[in-house]
Amino acid sequence: MLEIGAGAAQCSRWLAGQGARPVALDLSHRQLQHALRIGGGIPLVEADAGALPFADAAFDLACSAYGALPFVADPVRVLREVRRVLRPGGRFVFSVTHPIRWAFPDEPGPEGLSVSASYFDRTPYVEQDAEGRAVYVEHHRTIGDRVRDVVAAGFRLVDLVEPEWPLWNSQEWGGWSPLRGSLIPGTAIFVCDRD
């Protein structure tokens, strides 16, 4: 199993605990160094998700939990690479922050429930350092954009899951809270098969 945009390989460690044989891939050397410090014996690969250093049909499954896809300007390139390294019949499951969140401010209270921007504005969110260099870029795509990207890469979209806020979760995190989470989805999960 291949984890794309693995960060510190949290999902790969969990998958290994479930009996999978994961490989964790990330572009960030720092994140992979953190994964090494945590341990777990997961194979780590530093590489660009748009140019995967693996043979065709090398993996049965691939996953990405909020990794890689939101941070690239050309997600179809990444999706095509993932499809290439999956065996026929393989599955790719990836999650992204739900695109609807772009229309609302990052506020957990009532002030975060009023639309403040266009859902259709695809201008990337960019943070810069003191010299004006981009240090963080996240690209907005609508649900429709994501579906078209999946299809353009040659995948078959099997499911699109929009998890509801769990009733037991009373915590606030960033712009999310039980109030906001009970009204709009925070995550979109795409389940894609390679026919």
Summary of the structure (lengths in Angstrom):
residues: 195
radius of gyration: 17.3
end to end distance: 17.3
largest distance: 49.7
contacts: 581
relative contact order: 0.16
helix: 28%
strand: 27%
